[in-house]
Amino acid sequence: CAAEGNCTIDGKKTSLYYSHVDPGNSVENFGWCSNQGRDRGNLEIIDAGCLKRTRSRIPRLVNKLKNVGINPEQNIEAFINNLDQWNQASPRVSDAFPKKYADALKKGLKGKEAILWARVEAFRKPDGELKAGNSRVGLFSICLNPKNTYYTNRLQQFPMWSERWRWNCIALDQKRRLEAINKVLLRNTKNLIN
């Protein structure tokens, strides 16, 4: 919910929880996940649908992580980031994350750096292209929107549509989500320790 921006790191609902238009595809979202307009109106039904949809993906992602030698229980933060991609992006992205995360670790990346690299690289298609929408929909449309200065100001140093522009566009969004997940985990770990 915090990665989506629909709640704070302590679980309090933001205004986005009650309704917001997804800037990537202009579909109205409700609840704690990216529900893409499913089950409009009743937030209890919407949240139950989000939970059911999320739970349905857990076995697949656990198996994919295990298949590349990653124990999800010992890599909770990576697993939650993988599950967040299931909520956010195309299933091909969340399916690609486990191998990309294993590759990041093999490259010597650690912690949030490894997770961020894997999150971005998970958007890479088999032909090598980084794909996160186009100029009309998806993450790339957000990065192209002149009204969204958070992205445009940080990307102006890269030639538009270049590999570096695409990588950094995706990284800006994925880092924001990764940081929110990290803050939630740190907060809850502190609560468990105390």
Contacts in CASP RR format, 6 or more apart in sequence:
PFRMAT RR
TARGET T0000
AUTHOR 0000-0000-0000
METHOD contacts of the structure
MODEL  1
CAAEGNCTIDGKKTSLYYSHVDPGNSVENFGWCSNQGRDRGNLEIIDAGC
LKRTRSRIPRLVNKLKNVGINPEQNIEAFINNLDQWNQASPRVSDAFPKK
YADALKKGLKGKEAILWARVEAFRKPDGELKAGNSRVGLFSICLNPKNTY
YTNRLQQFPMWSERWRWNCIALDQKRRLEAINKVLLRNTKNLIN
1 7 0 8 1.000
1 11 0 8 1.000
1 17 0 8 1.000
1 31 0 8 1.000
1 32 0 8 1.000
1 33 0 8 1.000
2 8 0 8 1.000
2 9 0 8 1.000
2 11 0 8 1.000
2 180 0 8 1.000
2 181 0 8 1.000
2 183 0 8 1.000
2 184 0 8 1.000
3 84 0 8 1.000
3 87 0 8 1.000
3 88 0 8 1.000
3 176 0 8 1.000
3 177 0 8 1.000
3 178 0 8 1.000
3 180 0 8 1.000
3 181 0 8 1.000
4 16 0 8 1.000
4 32 0 8 1.000
4 33 0 8 1.000
4 34 0 8 1.000
4 87 0 8 1.000
4 88 0 8 1.000
4 177 0 8 1.000
5 14 0 8 1.000
5 16 0 8 1.000
5 180 0 8 1.000
6 13 0 8 1.000
6 14 0 8 1.000
6 16 0 8 1.000
6 17 0 8 1.000
6 20 0 8 1.000
6 29 0 8 1.000
6 31 0 8 1.000
6 32 0 8 1.000
6 33 0 8 1.000
7 13 0 8 1.000
7 14 0 8 1.000
7 17 0 8 1.000
7 32 0 8 1.000
8 14 0 8 1.000
9 180 0 8 1.000
9 183 0 8 1.000
9 184 0 8 1.000
9 187 0 8 1.000
10 187 0 8 1.000
16 29 0 8 1.000
17 30 0 8 1.000
17 31 0 8 1.000
17 32 0 8 1.000
17 43 0 8 1.000
18 30 0 8 1.000
18 31 0 8 1.000
18 43 0 8 1.000
19 28 0 8 1.000
19 29 0 8 1.000
19 30 0 8 1.000
20 28 0 8 1.000
20 29 0 8 1.000
21 27 0 8 1.000
21 28 0 8 1.000
21 29 0 8 1.000
22 28 0 8 1.000
22 29 0 8 1.000
22 34 0 8 1.000
22 36 0 8 1.000
23 141 0 8 1.000
23 142 0 8 1.000
23 145 0 8 1.000
23 148 0 8 1.000
24 137 0 8 1.000
24 138 0 8 1.000
24 139 0 8 1.000
24 141 0 8 1.000
24 142 0 8 1.000
25 36 0 8 1.000
25 137 0 8 1.000
25 138 0 8 1.000
26 137 0 8 1.000
27 36 0 8 1.000
27 37 0 8 1.000
28 37 0 8 1.000
28 40 0 8 1.000
29 35 0 8 1.000
29 36 0 8 1.000
29 37 0 8 1.000
30 37 0 8 1.000
30 39 0 8 1.000
30 40 0 8 1.000
30 41 0 8 1.000
30 43 0 8 1.000
30 46 0 8 1.000
31 43 0 8 1.000
31 46 0 8 1.000
31 47 0 8 1.000
31 50 0 8 1.000
32 47 0 8 1.000
32 50 0 8 1.000
33 47 0 8 1.000
33 50 0 8 1.000
33 53 0 8 1.000
33 54 0 8 1.000
33 87 0 8 1.000
34 87 0 8 1.000
34 88 0 8 1.000
35 46 0 8 1.000
35 49 0 8 1.000
35 50 0 8 1.000
38 46 0 8 1.000
38 49 0 8 1.000
39 45 0 8 1.000
39 46 0 8 1.000
39 49 0 8 1.000
40 46 0 8 1.000
50 87 0 8 1.000
54 83 0 8 1.000
54 86 0 8 1.000
54 87 0 8 1.000
57 83 0 8 1.000
57 86 0 8 1.000
57 94 0 8 1.000
58 83 0 8 1.000
60 95 0 8 1.000
61 72 0 8 1.000
61 79 0 8 1.000
61 82 0 8 1.000
61 83 0 8 1.000
61 86 0 8 1.000
61 94 0 8 1.000
61 97 0 8 1.000
61 98 0 8 1.000
62 72 0 8 1.000
62 79 0 8 1.000
64 95 0 8 1.000
64 97 0 8 1.000
64 98 0 8 1.000
64 99 0 8 1.000
65 71 0 8 1.000
65 72 0 8 1.000
65 75 0 8 1.000
65 78 0 8 1.000
65 79 0 8 1.000
65 82 0 8 1.000
65 98 0 8 1.000
65 101 0 8 1.000
66 72 0 8 1.000
67 98 0 8 1.000
68 98 0 8 1.000
68 99 0 8 1.000
68 101 0 8 1.000
68 102 0 8 1.000
69 102 0 8 1.000
70 78 0 8 1.000
70 98 0 8 1.000
70 101 0 8 1.000
70 102 0 8 1.000
70 105 0 8 1.000
72 78 0 8 1.000
72 79 0 8 1.000
75 101 0 8 1.000
76 185 0 8 1.000
77 111 0 8 1.000
77 112 0 8 1.000
77 115 0 8 1.000
77 181 0 8 1.000
77 182 0 8 1.000
77 185 0 8 1.000
78 101 0 8 1.000
78 114 0 8 1.000
78 115 0 8 1.000
78 118 0 8 1.000
80 181 0 8 1.000
80 185 0 8 1.000
81 97 0 8 1.000
81 115 0 8 1.000
81 118 0 8 1.000
81 119 0 8 1.000
81 177 0 8 1.000
81 178 0 8 1.000
81 181 0 8 1.000
82 94 0 8 1.000
82 97 0 8 1.000
82 98 0 8 1.000
82 101 0 8 1.000
83 94 0 8 1.000
84 177 0 8 1.000
84 181 0 8 1.000
85 93 0 8 1.000
85 94 0 8 1.000
85 97 0 8 1.000
85 119 0 8 1.000
85 122 0 8 1.000
86 94 0 8 1.000
88 177 0 8 1.000
89 122 0 8 1.000
89 123 0 8 1.000
89 132 0 8 1.000
92 125 0 8 1.000
93 122 0 8 1.000
93 123 0 8 1.000
94 122 0 8 1.000
96 121 0 8 1.000
96 122 0 8 1.000
96 123 0 8 1.000
96 124 0 8 1.000
97 118 0 8 1.000
97 119 0 8 1.000
97 122 0 8 1.000
100 117 0 8 1.000
100 118 0 8 1.000
100 119 0 8 1.000
100 121 0 8 1.000
100 122 0 8 1.000
100 124 0 8 1.000
101 114 0 8 1.000
101 115 0 8 1.000
101 118 0 8 1.000
103 118 0 8 1.000
103 121 0 8 1.000
104 113 0 8 1.000
104 114 0 8 1.000
104 115 0 8 1.000
104 117 0 8 1.000
104 118 0 8 1.000
104 121 0 8 1.000
105 114 0 8 1.000
107 117 0 8 1.000
108 114 0 8 1.000
109 117 0 8 1.000
112 178 0 8 1.000
112 179 0 8 1.000
112 182 0 8 1.000
115 178 0 8 1.000
116 171 0 8 1.000
116 174 0 8 1.000
116 175 0 8 1.000
116 178 0 8 1.000
119 170 0 8 1.000
119 174 0 8 1.000
119 177 0 8 1.000
119 178 0 8 1.000
120 130 0 8 1.000
120 167 0 8 1.000
120 170 0 8 1.000
120 171 0 8 1.000
120 174 0 8 1.000
123 130 0 8 1.000
123 131 0 8 1.000
123 132 0 8 1.000
123 170 0 8 1.000
124 130 0 8 1.000
124 131 0 8 1.000
125 131 0 8 1.000
130 163 0 8 1.000
130 166 0 8 1.000
130 167 0 8 1.000
130 170 0 8 1.000
132 138 0 8 1.000
132 139 0 8 1.000
132 140 0 8 1.000
132 166 0 8 1.000
132 169 0 8 1.000
132 170 0 8 1.000
133 139 0 8 1.000
133 140 0 8 1.000
133 141 0 8 1.000
134 140 0 8 1.000
134 141 0 8 1.000
135 141 0 8 1.000
135 144 0 8 1.000
139 169 0 8 1.000
139 170 0 8 1.000
139 173 0 8 1.000
140 166 0 8 1.000
140 169 0 8 1.000
142 148 0 8 1.000
142 151 0 8 1.000
142 169 0 8 1.000
142 173 0 8 1.000
143 151 0 8 1.000
143 152 0 8 1.000
143 155 0 8 1.000
143 165 0 8 1.000
143 169 0 8 1.000
143 172 0 8 1.000
144 152 0 8 1.000
144 160 0 8 1.000
145 151 0 8 1.000
145 152 0 8 1.000
146 152 0 8 1.000
150 172 0 8 1.000
151 169 0 8 1.000
151 172 0 8 1.000
151 173 0 8 1.000
154 168 0 8 1.000
154 172 0 8 1.000
155 165 0 8 1.000
155 168 0 8 1.000
155 169 0 8 1.000
155 172 0 8 1.000
158 164 0 8 1.000
158 165 0 8 1.000
158 168 0 8 1.000
159 165 0 8 1.000
END
